[in-house]
Amino acid sequence: MHLQWLLDRFTSFQDREAIIWKGKVYTYNWLSHKTKEFLQILKSQNIHEGQIVSVEGDYSPTISALIIALIHNGNIIVPLSSAIEENKKEFLQIADVSKRVVFDKEDHYEMIDTDNKIESPLLERLIKEKESGLVLFSSGSTGKSKGALHNFNLLLEKYKKQQKTLRTLIFLLIDHIGGINTLFYILANGGTMVIETSKNPGDICRAIEKYGVELLPTSPTFMNLLMLSEEYKNYNLTSLKLITYGTEPMPVFTLKKFNEIFPHIQLKQTYGLSELGIMATKSESNSSLWVKLGGDGYETKVVEGTLWIKAKSSMLGYLNAPNPFDEDGWFNTQDMVLQKGDYFMILGRQSEIINVGGEKVYPAEVESVILEVENIKDVTVRGEANPLMGNIVCAKVNLLYPEDLLSVKKKIKAYCQKRLEKFKIPIKIEVAEENLFNPRFKRMRRE
């Protein structure tokens, strides 16, 4: 009975609103009954403890109940959102999934058997220990996607302590550590999760107004899109008390402008990794990129400018890559940071740093400056190999309205010359029609 404590809470929350989806309210009583119904279905379908089950779809009331039932049943769960459709076949094989539960957009599902056999020693170990598991795949934005295996029960320990919760719009995806964290934080504390199926800024603003949303967990990329769309002018967003942002470095320009437009909203930087879970954070202020990291169960240290973390809730390991922990259990996050007392400033991933003639260039710094240029909607900056300099800085931009490429290049270079050292100024500049971010609203800097 792995999750009895959570099911007991659902019973005590009774008629409170648990989930709002497609205009309909689902109470904790509904969620409790649906979870128990799924436990009976799992039994009738002979889905036994230790079996590896994929849950394929995007957040919905039924998917939420199924995930809780699977944990309670002692299964190893592989959530797969619609964002990873092209990688789904590969992920199902890596995770040795034997039963698929595939949902459509109307919350109907079908159960499909596979012929996968368990080959991973890590999975075998977790099954032997009779623990529920969670497999999360990295976004692959800095290389090949890795499958991180967690002891799900260990990951959920921190939610046993009841805390206050805000009415929250679910933005991050079901197969993202931030999305899993949001789901269980809300439900463990009797809060309300508002599920908006569209990620269009106008639809998000409409949902915030209609349902009195108080918390929006999102990314800097979406915050930038929201400002550019100006959809916030068409809706009453006064219910919104807090926006938490993470998944990628925040451009200074985006943070400054967002504060000017939304002075009443508290901004909080978050930090988490698929491998370690979500850490407690405290931003120095609304306008600051300095953040405290840590809390119960986490230790931090900086080695040669790189952040290392040791966590009680660490994954057991990767299913398709070598063990990344050192002998003392420390994990190299690959995030380059500055440190000021208890505060850290996250500069960017080590793999994304551009080495120009021995000088380091952080893409986020250059992106922040280019975002200030007139007619720039979005930008990504990356390095490209060069025989003389080692690497050169390249920028790809989306425009707000059509403009001659030569004019765009001149404007960006002239502005960067005023704001950046010479080696940081982009040598190559392209204009792109396609989005520069992935379905997780995270910038894609790799070609």
MOHUFEN-V414245 format. One record per residue. PHI is phi in radians with two decimals (none if undefined). NEAR is the number of other C-alpha atoms within 12 Angstrom. D_LAST is the distance of its C-alpha to the last C-alpha in Angstrom with 2 decimals. Layout:
BEGIN
PHI & NEAR & D_LAST
PHI & NEAR & D_LAST
END
This chain:
BEGIN
none & 21 & 46.79
-1.17 & 26 & 43.53
-2.09 & 33 & 43.14
-1.04 & 22 & 46.76
-1.05 & 23 & 46.48
-1.31 & 35 & 43.88
-1.12 & 32 & 45.90
-1.11 & 25 & 48.98
-1.16 & 28 & 47.23
-0.99 & 33 & 46.33
-1.09 & 25 & 50.07
-1.30 & 19 & 51.03
-1.36 & 24 & 48.59
0.84 & 21 & 50.19
-1.57 & 21 & 49.77
-1.09 & 26 & 47.13
-1.29 & 29 & 44.05
-1.66 & 42 & 41.30
-2.43 & 38 & 38.74
-2.06 & 36 & 38.42
-2.51 & 31 & 36.40
0.91 & 22 & 36.66
1.41 & 16 & 39.69
-1.94 & 17 & 41.62
-1.70 & 23 & 42.77
-2.07 & 30 & 42.85
-1.49 & 29 & 45.20
-1.17 & 36 & 45.28
-1.06 & 26 & 48.18
-1.05 & 27 & 45.99
-1.09 & 40 & 43.22
-1.10 & 35 & 45.87
-1.13 & 25 & 47.43
-1.16 & 26 & 44.12
-1.11 & 34 & 43.11
-1.15 & 29 & 46.55
-1.10 & 20 & 46.26
-1.14 & 28 & 42.98
-1.07 & 30 & 44.70
-1.21 & 20 & 47.32
-1.11 & 19 & 44.77
-1.03 & 29 & 42.98
-1.15 & 17 & 46.43
-1.17 & 11 & 47.40
-1.54 & 17 & 44.15
1.02 & 18 & 44.80
-1.55 & 29 & 41.54
-1.64 & 27 & 42.81
-0.94 & 29 & 42.00
1.57 & 33 & 39.11
-1.25 & 39 & 37.54
-1.68 & 45 & 33.75
-2.17 & 42 & 33.02
-1.59 & 45 & 29.83
-2.03 & 45 & 30.12
-1.94 & 42 & 27.76
2.70 & 36 & 27.50
-1.98 & 38 & 27.24
-0.87 & 43 & 29.85
-2.75 & 39 & 33.32
-1.05 & 41 & 36.91
-1.19 & 36 & 37.32
-1.08 & 38 & 34.07
-1.06 & 42 & 35.19
-1.14 & 37 & 38.60
-1.12 & 39 & 37.25
-1.03 & 44 & 35.06
-1.12 & 46 & 38.18
-1.12 & 40 & 40.34
-1.14 & 45 & 38.04
-1.11 & 41 & 38.07
-1.07 & 35 & 41.84
-1.42 & 37 & 42.10
1.41 & 36 & 40.38
-1.57 & 45 & 37.33
-1.78 & 48 & 33.83
-1.86 & 49 & 31.53
-2.11 & 44 & 27.94
-1.31 & 45 & 26.84
-2.34 & 43 & 24.06
-1.47 & 36 & 23.14
-1.15 & 25 & 22.13
-1.20 & 24 & 18.59
-1.95 & 29 & 17.88
-0.89 & 17 & 19.59
-1.23 & 12 & 17.13
-1.78 & 22 & 17.48
-1.01 & 27 & 21.19
-1.02 & 19 & 22.75
-1.08 & 21 & 20.98
-1.13 & 34 & 21.91
-1.07 & 37 & 25.47
-1.28 & 27 & 25.90
-1.03 & 33 & 24.58
-1.52 & 43 & 26.99
0.96 & 36 & 29.85
-1.15 & 38 & 30.60
-1.86 & 31 & 34.01
-2.40 & 34 & 34.55
-1.83 & 34 & 32.18
-2.06 & 36 & 33.22
-1.87 & 30 & 31.27
-1.79 & 28 & 31.85
-1.75 & 20 & 31.65
-1.24 & 21 & 31.37
-1.71 & 17 & 35.18
1.35 & 24 & 35.35
-1.53 & 17 & 36.87
-2.45 & 21 & 35.80
-2.35 & 17 & 36.42
-1.81 & 22 & 36.64
-2.22 & 20 & 35.28
-1.45 & 22 & 36.09
-2.11 & 21 & 33.69
-1.82 & 14 & 34.69
-1.19 & 23 & 32.50
-1.98 & 20 & 34.54
-1.30 & 25 & 34.11
-2.04 & 18 & 32.70
-1.42 & 25 & 31.36
-1.07 & 19 & 34.04
-1.13 & 32 & 32.70
-1.12 & 39 & 33.31
-1.04 & 25 & 36.69
-1.11 & 22 & 37.64
-1.14 & 32 & 36.92
-1.10 & 28 & 38.86
-1.09 & 18 & 41.73
-1.38 & 18 & 41.87
0.99 & 25 & 42.23
-1.94 & 34 & 39.57
-1.27 & 41 & 37.25
-2.27 & 46 & 33.53
-2.41 & 54 & 30.15
-1.97 & 47 & 26.82
-2.10 & 47 & 23.67
-1.76 & 43 & 20.12
-1.15 & 33 & 17.48
-1.19 & 34 & 14.62
1.35 & 21 & 12.11
-1.20 & 26 & 9.90
-2.13 & 24 & 10.34
2.53 & 16 & 10.82
-1.19 & 16 & 13.13
-1.11 & 24 & 15.47
-1.99 & 30 & 18.89
-1.67 & 40 & 22.18
-1.64 & 41 & 24.47
-1.76 & 47 & 28.15
-1.98 & 39 & 30.55
-1.35 & 38 & 34.29
-1.11 & 43 & 34.36
-1.09 & 37 & 37.92
-1.16 & 28 & 37.07
-1.10 & 35 & 34.18
-1.56 & 35 & 36.68
-0.94 & 24 & 39.45
-1.17 & 25 & 38.64
-1.47 & 29 & 39.25
-1.19 & 23 & 42.88
-1.45 & 15 & 43.87
-1.25 & 19 & 44.32
-2.39 & 16 & 42.90
-1.30 & 15 & 42.77
-2.36 & 25 & 40.08
-1.90 & 29 & 38.89
-1.15 & 38 & 38.36
-2.10 & 43 & 34.62
-1.56 & 46 & 32.04
-1.36 & 45 & 29.69
-1.98 & 44 & 26.13
-1.25 & 38 & 24.04
-1.46 & 42 & 23.60
-1.13 & 38 & 26.00
-1.81 & 40 & 23.61
-2.00 & 42 & 22.67
-1.02 & 39 & 25.02
-1.19 & 36 & 25.66
-1.18 & 38 & 26.68
-1.11 & 40 & 29.02
-1.08 & 35 & 30.45
-1.06 & 41 & 31.19
-0.97 & 42 & 32.87
-1.35 & 39 & 35.22
-1.10 & 33 & 36.00
-1.14 & 35 & 37.19
-1.22 & 45 & 39.14
-1.24 & 36 & 40.75
-1.97 & 34 & 42.13
1.24 & 36 & 43.33
-1.52 & 36 & 40.89
-2.09 & 39 & 39.46
-1.83 & 46 & 35.90
-1.73 & 44 & 34.95
-1.77 & 40 & 32.33
-1.90 & 35 & 30.65
-1.26 & 27 & 28.69
-1.63 & 24 & 26.89
-1.90 & 27 & 24.34
-1.24 & 22 & 25.25
-0.90 & 30 & 26.64
-1.13 & 26 & 29.92
-1.18 & 24 & 30.49
-1.13 & 39 & 29.80
-1.11 & 34 & 32.31
-1.08 & 27 & 34.78
-1.16 & 38 & 34.70
-1.06 & 37 & 35.23
-1.17 & 26 & 38.26
-1.12 & 23 & 39.70
-1.90 & 32 & 39.63
1.07 & 27 & 40.15
-1.11 & 35 & 36.92
-1.84 & 32 & 37.25
-2.31 & 37 & 33.96
-2.16 & 41 & 30.35
-1.53 & 41 & 27.78
-2.62 & 40 & 24.34
-2.19 & 38 & 21.22
-1.00 & 41 & 20.84
-1.05 & 41 & 18.35
-1.19 & 41 & 21.17
-1.04 & 41 & 23.78
-1.15 & 37 & 22.13
-1.09 & 33 & 22.03
-1.07 & 31 & 25.64
-1.14 & 28 & 26.78
-1.14 & 28 & 25.23
-1.20 & 20 & 26.71
1.03 & 19 & 30.13
-1.13 & 23 & 31.11
-1.06 & 28 & 32.78
-1.28 & 19 & 35.49
-1.62 & 17 & 36.58
-2.37 & 21 & 37.31
-1.59 & 21 & 39.43
-1.87 & 31 & 37.19
-1.18 & 23 & 40.03
-1.24 & 28 & 39.96
-1.27 & 33 & 36.55
-1.70 & 25 & 37.46
-2.51 & 30 & 34.33
-2.10 & 39 & 30.53
-1.84 & 37 & 28.68
-2.30 & 40 & 25.04
-2.89 & 41 & 22.56
1.32 & 39 & 19.32
-2.83 & 35 & 17.50
-1.08 & 38 & 18.99
-1.53 & 44 & 21.15
-1.14 & 39 & 20.90
-0.98 & 29 & 24.45
-1.05 & 30 & 24.66
-1.07 & 37 & 23.99
-1.10 & 36 & 26.60
-1.10 & 26 & 29.14
-1.17 & 24 & 28.95
-1.09 & 32 & 29.10
-1.07 & 25 & 32.20
-1.17 & 16 & 33.84
-1.35 & 20 & 33.41
-2.14 & 29 & 34.34
-1.13 & 20 & 36.86
-1.48 & 18 & 38.57
-1.71 & 24 & 35.59
-1.34 & 30 & 35.11
-1.96 & 37 & 31.54
-2.38 & 35 & 30.74
-1.39 & 40 & 27.68
-1.96 & 38 & 27.10
-2.59 & 42 & 25.59
-2.85 & 32 & 25.03
-2.38 & 36 & 23.02
-0.94 & 38 & 23.09
-1.39 & 41 & 24.82
-2.15 & 44 & 27.51
1.62 & 40 & 28.27
-1.76 & 39 & 28.73
-1.59 & 35 & 30.63
-1.24 & 25 & 33.27
-2.36 & 28 & 32.19
-2.55 & 27 & 34.05
-1.26 & 27 & 32.54
-1.06 & 22 & 34.64
-2.87 & 20 & 34.92
-1.01 & 28 & 33.30
-1.75 & 26 & 31.82
-1.90 & 26 & 30.85
-1.63 & 36 & 27.68
-1.39 & 30 & 30.02
-2.48 & 35 & 30.55
-1.45 & 30 & 32.92
-2.15 & 37 & 31.57
2.43 & 29 & 33.71
1.61 & 20 & 36.77
-0.99 & 17 & 38.65
1.49 & 22 & 37.13
-2.27 & 26 & 34.46
-2.18 & 26 & 34.60
-2.25 & 29 & 32.18
-2.68 & 28 & 31.96
-2.03 & 28 & 29.80
-2.09 & 19 & 29.24
0.89 & 15 & 27.98
1.43 & 22 & 26.27
-1.91 & 26 & 24.59
-1.41 & 32 & 25.94
-2.01 & 31 & 27.68
-2.34 & 37 & 29.34
-2.08 & 33 & 32.13
-2.37 & 34 & 32.82
-1.14 & 29 & 35.58
-1.64 & 33 & 33.26
-1.03 & 36 & 30.65
-1.10 & 40 & 29.25
-1.34 & 38 & 31.10
2.70 & 35 & 27.98
-1.54 & 31 & 24.93
-1.43 & 34 & 25.69
-2.33 & 28 & 22.99
-2.75 & 19 & 22.55
-1.12 & 14 & 25.13
-1.07 & 23 & 27.22
-1.60 & 27 & 25.49
-1.52 & 23 & 28.80
-1.39 & 14 & 31.04
-1.14 & 9 & 34.71
-1.72 & 13 & 35.74
1.55 & 23 & 33.24
-1.46 & 26 & 30.87
-2.04 & 34 & 27.14
-1.43 & 29 & 24.57
-1.24 & 31 & 22.36
1.21 & 25 & 19.87
-1.62 & 34 & 20.40
-1.43 & 31 & 21.65
-2.41 & 30 & 24.74
-1.86 & 24 & 27.75
-2.22 & 24 & 31.14
-2.43 & 16 & 34.22
1.10 & 14 & 37.04
-1.50 & 21 & 36.05
-1.78 & 26 & 33.03
-2.15 & 34 & 29.38
-2.06 & 33 & 26.61
-1.55 & 38 & 23.12
-1.58 & 33 & 20.80
2.56 & 38 & 17.51
-1.25 & 29 & 16.03
-0.97 & 24 & 16.84
-1.20 & 24 & 13.48
-1.73 & 33 & 11.92
-1.13 & 32 & 14.76
-1.77 & 35 & 14.24
-1.68 & 26 & 17.18
-1.87 & 29 & 18.51
0.96 & 19 & 21.67
1.59 & 15 & 22.66
-1.73 & 18 & 22.11
-1.54 & 27 & 19.95
-2.14 & 35 & 17.79
-1.66 & 37 & 16.96
-0.90 & 41 & 14.21
-1.05 & 37 & 16.65
-1.15 & 35 & 19.39
-1.19 & 44 & 17.69
-1.04 & 43 & 16.43
-1.07 & 35 & 20.04
-1.23 & 35 & 21.47
-1.13 & 44 & 19.34
-1.09 & 39 & 20.31
-1.36 & 28 & 23.87
-1.29 & 29 & 23.47
-1.01 & 22 & 25.27
1.32 & 24 & 23.45
-1.64 & 32 & 20.17
-1.54 & 34 & 19.48
-2.73 & 46 & 16.24
-2.69 & 44 & 13.63
-2.24 & 43 & 10.61
-2.14 & 40 & 10.68
-2.53 & 42 & 8.69
-1.73 & 35 & 9.99
-2.32 & 26 & 9.75
-1.01 & 18 & 12.45
-2.50 & 17 & 15.68
-1.12 & 10 & 18.99
-1.57 & 12 & 21.21
-1.74 & 19 & 19.67
1.54 & 18 & 17.58
-2.54 & 27 & 14.64
-2.11 & 32 & 14.42
-1.54 & 39 & 13.40
-2.14 & 37 & 11.02
-2.20 & 41 & 11.46
-2.14 & 40 & 10.49
-2.19 & 40 & 13.67
-1.77 & 32 & 15.58
-1.82 & 28 & 19.19
-1.31 & 21 & 22.41
-2.55 & 17 & 24.07
-1.00 & 16 & 23.38
-2.72 & 19 & 23.62
-1.04 & 14 & 23.45
-1.03 & 20 & 20.20
-1.06 & 14 & 22.40
-1.11 & 17 & 24.21
-1.07 & 30 & 21.12
-1.05 & 30 & 19.94
-1.05 & 21 & 23.55
-1.11 & 24 & 24.05
-1.13 & 38 & 21.04
-1.12 & 30 & 21.87
-1.09 & 20 & 25.56
-1.20 & 24 & 25.13
-1.11 & 28 & 22.92
-1.08 & 20 & 25.60
-1.34 & 16 & 28.15
-1.96 & 21 & 26.31
-2.22 & 22 & 24.16
-1.15 & 19 & 24.93
-0.97 & 21 & 23.98
-1.23 & 28 & 21.31
-1.59 & 38 & 19.38
-1.33 & 36 & 19.29
-1.04 & 41 & 16.04
-1.51 & 29 & 16.43
-1.92 & 28 & 13.81
-2.30 & 30 & 13.86
-2.11 & 30 & 12.52
-1.86 & 31 & 14.13
-2.03 & 24 & 12.49
-1.52 & 17 & 14.84
-1.31 & 17 & 12.91
-1.08 & 25 & 13.07
-1.74 & 32 & 10.66
-2.27 & 31 & 12.10
-1.60 & 24 & 12.70
-1.09 & 27 & 16.32
-1.53 & 35 & 17.30
1.00 & 34 & 16.84
-2.20 & 35 & 14.47
-1.07 & 39 & 11.71
-1.83 & 32 & 8.08
-1.72 & 35 & 6.63
-1.48 & 25 & 3.79
-1.36 & 17 & 0.00
END
